[in-house]
Amino acid sequence: MQYIEVNNLTFEYEGETVLDNISFTVAPGEFVMLTGENGAAKTTLLRNVLGLLKPLKGSATISKKNVAGEKLSIGYIPQQIASFNAGFPSTVLELVRSGRFQCGKWFKRLDAADHEHVERALKSVGMWEMRHKKIGELSGGQKQRVCIARVFATDPDLLVLDEPTTGMDFKSRNDFYSLLKHNSQVHGKGILMVTHDHEDIKNYADRHIQLVRKEDSPWRCFAMTSCNMPSKPQS
């Protein structure tokens, strides 16, 4: 089965083609990176995948079920997700814990497994030590990491990430990529991530999709190339 399936997708803005004849898939347990130069409509492609935009031609579909036959859960991290101001009242821990209430627990107390998910999510982005800080006290990069942790805490089947490592240093980025690889290999998550850090990530991703300018076309018309990449062994 495929969690994401894009077939011959073409998309236009006001009559101008920005994506042309795009086809690819993302399977359970697969970590796919999507790159392209500035203006290559990478975010536009993600929005088509998520159903936020409608293609002119072709299709983009997400599976309704996961590998266990249950309803597929999706974790979406858009660009610059963090926009909390200094007066935001929640602590880091409270915000990430709120992600667990999406899992059918609105009227239930969080149990030990929920707290374990929250702790693991915060540690994965290096924010566990700051769990009692108010969100409004954090830097932009720290807020971004907390928002990523909240998505991780929901334990989704499919992760769709749009440049999530903005504001992270080299070590934090590589720790994050290692975590994604672990989630795809060990836990069977499907992952599609837009990134500029393709040199950093190439040892972690299973496949690289690149949006490239189509020959003999206007500069905003992009087609796709795809290649498999060797995965870095995980200990």
N, C-alpha and C positions, 0 to 999 in steps of 0.2 A: 504494500500500500504506500501511498504518498500523502504526507501531511499538506504539502503545497504542490499544486500543479498549474503551471502557466503554459498556455498553448497559443502560439502565433499572435501574441498580444501586440496591438498597435494602439497608441494613445496620442491624441492631439490636444493642443491648447489653441483655441480660436483659429482653427484651420491649419496650424503649424504642427507637423509631426515631430514629436519628441522621443517617442519609443516606437520601434518598428520591428514587427515580426519576432517578438521575444518569446522564447520557450525554455523552460527549465523546471526542475522538480526539487523538492526537499523531502527526504524520507525520514521516518523515525530513526534516531541514532545517527543523524548526519549533521555536521557542522559546515555550513556553506557561507562563504564570505562574498560580498558584492562590492565591487569597486568601480571607479570611473572618475574622469576628470571633473572639475567643478562645472556645473551646468549639465551634467550627464543624466539628469532626471532619475537619480537613484531613489530619492524620497518619493517621487511620483510613482515609481514602480512599486515600492512598498505599499503605498496607499491604494494602488490598484489591487494588490494581493489581498489587502485587508478589507476590500469592498468599500473603501471610502471614496474611491473614484471608479468610474465605469469606462472600460476600454472602448475605443471606436470599433475595433475588430478583435476577434479572438476571445480568450477567456482567462480568468485567474480564479482558481477555486481553492478553498481550504477544506480539508476533510472534516466531516461532522463528528467522527468517532476517532478515538485513539486506538492503539494496538490491543487494548483490553476490551474494546467494544463499548466503552463508556464515552460520554460526551467529551469532545476534545476541549481542553482549556488552553487559552492563548495568553501569553505575556507580551505586551507591546511596550517598548521603550522608545518614544519619539526623540527627536533632537531637542537638546536643552529642556529636558522635562522639568527640571527644578526651577521654580519661579516664586518660592516662598519669600515673603518680606520679613523684616526684623521682628515684627509683632506676631509672627505665627506661633500659636501657643503650645503646640505639641512637642514632646521630646522625640529624639531619634527612635528610641525603643517603642514608644506609643505608636508612631507612624508606621513602623515596619510591622508591628503586631497587628495593625488594622488590616494588613494584607491577608491575614489568616481568616478574617471574618467573611471573606468572599467565598470561602470553601464550605458554605452551608452552616456557618456557626454564628449567625447573627444573634441568636438568643441562647448561646451556650458559653460556658466558661472555656477558655483555652486550656488544653490539657498538656501533658509533658511533651508529646510529639509536636504540638504547635510551637511550644517554647523552644524546642530543639531546632525546628525549621528557622525560627526567627534568629536565634543565636548563630546558626551556621550561615545564614544569609548575610548578617552584619559582619561576621568575621571574614567572609569571602571578599568583601570590598574594603576591608581594613577599617571598619567603623565601630567595632564592638567596644573599644575603649571609650568612645564618645557617645555611648548609648543614652546617657542621662542629660546630654546637652540639648538645649532648645534648638529646633530646626533653624529658626531665624538668626541664630548666632554663628551658623556655619558659613564657610566660604562657598562659592558657586560650585567648585569641584566636589566638595564634601556633600553638598545637597544632592548633586547628581548621583553620587555613590549610594546615598541613603535611598533614593528613589529606585535605583537598580535593586538594592537589597529588598525593598518592599515587593517588587515584582518577583524576585527569586523566592520570597517567603510564600507566595501563592502556589509554588511548585507546579508551574504550567507544563503541559505536554509539548507545546510549541512556543519558542521564543523568537520574536521578530524585533530586531534591535537596530536603531538608526544612529550610528556614530555614538555609542554609549560611553566610550572611553575619553570623551572630551574632559579635559581638566585633570586627567590621571597622569602620574609620572611613569617612567619606563617600567619600574618594578610592579607598580599597581596594575598596569596594562597587562603585563605578562602573567601575573597572578590571575587576573580576570579571564584571560584567554585559556589558561590552564583549567580554570573552573568550568568554563563552557565545554571544553573538550571532555572533561570528566563527566559532565552531565549528559553529553551526547553518547559517549562510549559506554558508560556504566549504567546510566539511568534511561537511556533510549530517547532522550529529548531530541526533537527536531529544532535546528537553529538556523536562522537566516539573519546575517548581520551586515549592515553597511559600515564600511570603515575606510579610512585613508591610510591606516597603519599596516599596509599589506606586507611590509618587510618584517614587522614584528610578529604578525599573525600566521605567516605562511607555514610555520612548523606545527601549527595547531589545527588549522582548518582542513577538512576533508576535500573540499572543492572550492575553486575560485571562479566566480562569474564576473566578467568585466564588461561594462558598457563602453563601447567604442564608437567613434564617429563613423557613420556609414560613408563609404566611398561615393564621390559624385553626388553628395546630398547637402542640404543646408546644415550649418554647423550644429544645430540643435537636434538633428536626427540621429538617434543612437541605436545600434544593433548590439548583439551580445556575442562574446566568446566565452567558452567554458573549458576548464582543464582540471584534471585530477591532480592532487598534490600529495606527496608522502606525508603521513602523519607522524608527529613526534611521539616516540614511545613514552607512555606514562608509567610512572612507578607506582 
